[in-house]
Amino acid sequence: MSRFILREIERALERPSRNELLDAIQAQPEIALDPSPAEIIRAERELR
């Protein structure tokens, strides 16, 4: 195999799997936004 392909395979293997990413995201604490994203979008739409 070419060096390029071998490097790409190595890089792909170093990245976390989809399940590892999902687990890491779910482990993060929930953040309460004030104002909520819906409120921000609604206010922006009302300005138009």
C-alpha positions in Angstrom: 0.0 0.0 0.0 1.1 3.5 -0.6 2.3 5.6 2.4 -0.7 7.9 1.9 -3.2 5.1 2.3 -1.3 3.8 5.3 -1.3 7.2 7.0 -5.0 7.6 6.3 -5.8 4.2 7.9 -3.7 5.1 10.9 -5.5 8.5 11.3 -8.9 6.8 11.0 -7.9 4.2 13.7 -6.8 7.0 16.0 -10.2 8.8 15.9 -12.9 7.8 18.5 -15.6 5.6 17.2 -19.2 6.8 16.8 -20.2 5.1 20.0 -17.3 6.6 21.9 -18.3 10.1 20.7 -21.9 9.5 21.7 -20.9 8.2 25.2 -18.7 11.3 25.7 -21.5 13.6 24.6 -24.0 11.9 26.9 -21.6 12.1 29.8 -21.5 15.9 29.6 -23.8 17.8 32.0 -26.9 19.5 30.6 -26.6 23.3 30.2 -29.6 25.5 30.7 -29.5 28.4 28.3 -31.2 31.7 29.1 -32.8 32.8 26.9 -33.5 29.5 25.2 -32.5 28.9 21.6 -36.2 29.0 20.6 -36.7 32.4 22.3 -33.6 33.8 20.5 -34.9 32.5 17.1 -38.4 33.8 17.8 -37.0 37.3 18.7 -34.9 37.4 15.6 -37.8 36.4 13.4 -40.0 39.1 15.0 -37.4 41.7 14.0 -37.9 41.0 10.3 
